[in-house]
Amino acid sequence: MKRPKTLRAVKPNVGVRVAYRKRLEKELDEMQRSVSYWLEAAYRKEESRIVGDASPVHTILARFNRDARRWLKRWDTLAYWLGRRFIHQIQSASVHSREQAYKDAGFTVKFHPSRSMNTVTQALISWNVGLIKSIPRQYLEEVRGIVTNGVSMGRDLHYISEELGKRYAITQRRARMIARDQSDKATQAILRTFDDDMGVTEAIWVHLPGKYSSRPTHKAMNGTRFNLKEGLYDSAVKRNVLPGDLVNCRCSYRPIIPEFGA
């Protein structure tokens, strides 16, 4: 009985992930500076009325809403371009790495776009576009809440500025998490589709430890053989999972070549 032959695991392309993260951070930083500038200017102008309980919230929000609409439009345009570009770059890098892994194992394979790969790619693009568009929407909605609450409670400009800073930091962390998580998820989804097209049905789970990703259940899965369509049962979430499925999961896998199966 022959011993199964496996390929090496492929990790997400760091360069693609970093470029994607930096673009999100750049847009977020510009939006934050613009929103803070105009909002603080409007708040400063109306601050005496806030202290006097004249409730100028509608005046302040009117200025905020004009800036918010402009940024939502800009992010919508960015989302369609960046989401598509990011997923196609992930696909190109992942396919190239997998082809090299086959070559290193003594096999020559060439990627040919399939219907299944196109379906997965389009789904990944759609999901990624939605996530990018959610960044400014969540941020702006929370800023609107800061303003409304600040005015209703008679808070001064210093309080508003501090709250805006806190909200920006939270949104920045979320953008970084999206970049990291989407890179892992997209890479694993594309690799599984590629391997499925190659006739691979089983693999060996590879746990990749990290600051946000070391789950005890996944550490225990390391080295376990599993079906690429079914995954492995994760008692922490009480269902089967695949590498990269869960948020911040950096796990990968080593494909088992059918011709060398046990």
C-alpha positions as a printed Julia matrix, in Angstrom:
262×3 Matrix{Float64}:
   0.0    0.0     0.0
   1.51   3.29   -1.14
   1.89   6.18    1.23
  -0.19   9.24    0.24
   1.78  11.98   -1.47
   0.91  15.5    -0.36
   1.71  18.96   -1.62
   2.99  21.73    0.6
   0.53  24.19    2.1
   0.16  27.6     0.46
  -0.04  30.78    2.53
  -1.82  34.0     1.5
   0.32  36.47   -0.44
   1.56  39.05    2.06
   2.24  41.73   -0.54
  -1.32  41.63   -1.88
  -2.79  41.77    1.63
  -0.58  44.67    2.73
  -1.34  46.73   -0.4
  -5.06  46.16    0.12
  -4.85  47.11    3.81
  -2.87  50.26    3.07
  -5.43  51.42    0.51
  -8.26  50.94    2.99
  -6.3   52.8     5.66
  -5.51  55.66    3.26
  -9.16  56.17    2.35
 -10.25  55.82    5.96
  -7.68  58.35    7.14
  -8.76  60.9     4.54
 -12.42  60.41    5.4
 -11.77  60.75    9.13
  -9.79  63.96    8.71
 -12.46  65.48    6.46
 -15.39  64.46    8.64
 -13.66  65.61   11.83
 -12.66  68.96   10.33
 -16.12  69.92    9.07
 -17.96  68.43   12.01
 -15.79  70.17   14.59
 -16.11  73.45   12.68
 -19.91  73.17   12.67
 -19.95  72.13   16.32
 -17.68  75.02   17.33
 -19.95  77.48   15.53
 -23.03  76.18   17.37
 -21.38  75.39   20.72
 -22.86  78.39   22.56
 -26.35  77.32   21.54
 -25.65  73.76   22.78
 -24.68  75.08   26.2
 -27.76  77.29   26.12
 -29.94  74.24   25.36
 -31.06  75.56   21.98
 -30.48  72.12   20.45
 -28.88  73.0    17.1
 -28.45  69.31   16.25
 -30.24  69.64   12.89
 -27.89  72.42   11.77
 -24.81  70.4    12.7
 -26.11  67.18   11.17
 -27.04  68.97    7.95
 -23.36  69.86    7.46
 -22.3   66.37    8.47
 -24.76  64.7     6.1
 -23.42  66.62    3.09
 -19.9   65.38    3.81
 -21.15  61.87    4.59
 -22.96  61.55    1.24
 -19.82  62.58   -0.6
 -17.73  59.97    1.21
 -20.27  57.19    0.73
 -20.26  57.84   -3.0
 -16.45  57.81   -3.06
 -16.27  54.54   -1.08
 -18.87  52.88   -3.31
 -16.71  53.63   -6.33
 -13.61  52.41   -4.5
 -15.33  49.21   -3.34
 -16.14  47.99   -6.85
 -12.64  48.72   -8.11
 -10.61  47.59   -5.09
 -12.74  44.52   -4.31
 -12.39  43.18   -7.85
  -8.68  44.0    -8.04
  -7.94  42.43   -4.66
  -9.7   39.12   -5.4
  -8.13  38.82   -8.85
  -4.69  39.44   -7.34
  -5.37  36.81   -4.67
  -6.47  34.39   -7.36
  -3.38  35.0    -9.48
  -0.98  34.64   -6.53
  -2.74  31.57   -5.11
  -2.93  29.74   -8.44
   0.73  30.48   -9.19
   1.79  29.17   -5.77
  -0.32  26.02   -6.15
   1.06  25.34   -9.62
   4.56  25.66   -8.19
   3.66  23.3    -5.35
   2.55  20.69   -7.91
   5.75  21.25   -9.86
   7.88  20.83   -6.71
   6.14  17.5    -6.12
   6.92  16.32   -9.64
   3.69  17.22  -11.44
   3.17  19.69  -14.26
  -0.24  21.34  -14.15
  -1.56  24.46  -15.83
  -4.47  26.51  -14.6
  -7.41  26.83  -16.97
 -10.3   29.04  -15.83
 -13.31  26.87  -15.01
 -16.97  27.63  -14.4
 -16.56  26.68  -10.75
 -13.56  29.01  -10.33
 -15.48  31.85  -11.96
 -18.44  31.24   -9.64
 -16.24  31.28   -6.55
 -14.32  34.35   -7.73
 -17.49  36.33   -8.41
 -18.91  35.37   -5.02
 -15.7   36.48   -3.3
 -15.74  39.79   -5.17
 -19.37  40.44   -4.21
 -18.7   39.67   -0.55
 -15.55  41.79   -0.48
 -17.25  44.75   -2.14
 -19.97  44.57    0.51
 -17.43  44.58    3.32
 -15.57  47.57    1.9
 -18.82  49.52    1.55
 -19.72  48.66    5.14
 -16.62  50.4     6.54
 -17.73  54.02    5.93
 -21.39  53.25    6.59
 -20.72  51.84   10.03
 -18.25  54.62   10.85
 -20.51  57.45    9.7
 -23.56  56.05   11.47
 -21.62  55.86   14.72
 -20.3   59.42   14.23
 -23.87  60.57   13.73
 -24.73  58.96   17.06
 -21.82  60.74   18.75
 -23.06  64.1    17.51
 -26.7   63.48   18.43
 -25.84  62.26   21.91
 -23.26  65.0    22.41
 -25.74  67.75   21.61
 -28.56  66.21   23.64
 -26.24  65.89   26.66
 -24.76  69.38   26.25
 -21.24  68.1    25.67
 -18.46  70.44   24.57
 -16.2   70.18   21.52
 -13.42  68.47   23.49
 -15.75  65.56   24.26
 -16.81  65.26   20.62
 -13.19  65.29   19.41
 -12.2   62.57   21.87
 -15.14  60.38   20.86
 -14.35  60.84   17.18
 -10.78  59.73   17.85
 -11.95  56.6    19.66
 -14.36  55.73   16.87
 -11.66  56.19   14.24
  -9.33  53.81   16.1
 -12.06  51.16   16.26
 -12.85  51.52   12.56
  -9.17  51.36   11.69
  -8.81  48.06   13.57
 -11.86  46.69   11.76
 -10.39  47.65    8.36
  -7.17  45.85    9.22
  -9.1   42.79   10.36
 -11.07  42.76    7.11
  -7.83  42.88    5.08
  -6.27  40.04    7.06
  -9.38  37.87    7.2
 -10.4   38.35    3.58
  -6.9   37.5     2.41
  -7.04  34.19    4.29
 -10.6   33.31    3.25
 -10.17  34.17   -0.43
  -6.87  32.29   -0.67
  -8.29  29.11    0.83
 -11.49  29.24   -1.24
  -9.54  29.67   -4.48
  -7.07  26.91   -3.57
  -9.9   24.48   -2.77
 -11.56  25.24   -6.09
  -8.28  24.77   -7.96
  -7.62  21.46   -6.22
 -11.19  20.29   -6.8
 -10.72  20.97  -10.51
  -7.55  18.83  -10.3
  -9.54  15.95   -8.81
  -8.23  16.36   -5.25
 -10.79  15.31   -2.65
  -8.78  15.0     0.57
  -6.15  17.0     2.4
  -4.16  17.31    5.62
  -5.11  20.16    7.95
  -2.28  22.63    8.68
  -2.69  24.87   11.7
  -0.95  28.23   11.39
  -0.63  29.94   14.78
  -1.06  33.67   15.08
  -1.97  36.44   17.5
  -5.65  36.34   16.52
  -5.97  32.89   15.03
  -4.76  30.17   17.39
  -7.88  28.24   18.29
  -7.36  25.18   20.54
  -9.7   23.13   18.36
  -7.79  24.02   15.2
  -4.47  23.3    16.86
  -5.81  19.83   17.64
  -6.81  19.42   13.98
  -3.23  19.9    12.8
  -2.13  16.88   10.76
  -5.64  15.43   10.49
  -6.85  14.09    7.15
 -10.19  15.45    5.98
 -12.55  15.72    3.02
 -12.1   19.02    1.17
 -15.83  19.47    0.73
 -16.81  18.5     4.27
 -14.04  19.9     6.46
 -13.58  18.88   10.1
 -15.92  19.15   13.08
 -15.07  22.1    15.32
 -16.56  21.6    18.78
 -16.12  25.31   19.56
 -18.71  26.29   16.92
 -20.5   22.91   16.83
 -20.23  22.41   13.06
 -17.82  21.35   10.36
 -15.36  24.0     9.2
 -12.76  24.36    6.48
  -9.42  26.19    6.69
 -10.07  29.93    6.61
 -13.81  29.59    7.28
 -13.94  31.25   10.67
 -12.99  34.87   11.34
  -9.22  35.26   11.65
  -8.59  31.58   10.91
  -5.2   31.37    9.18
  -5.17  27.61    8.81
  -4.32  26.01    5.47
  -4.01  22.45    4.16
  -1.82  20.08    2.19
  -3.64  18.45   -0.77
  -3.38  14.66   -1.07
  -2.67  13.67   -4.67
  -5.22  10.96   -5.68
  -2.73   8.91   -7.69
  -0.71   8.37   -4.54
  -3.61   7.74   -2.17
  -3.32   5.02    0.45
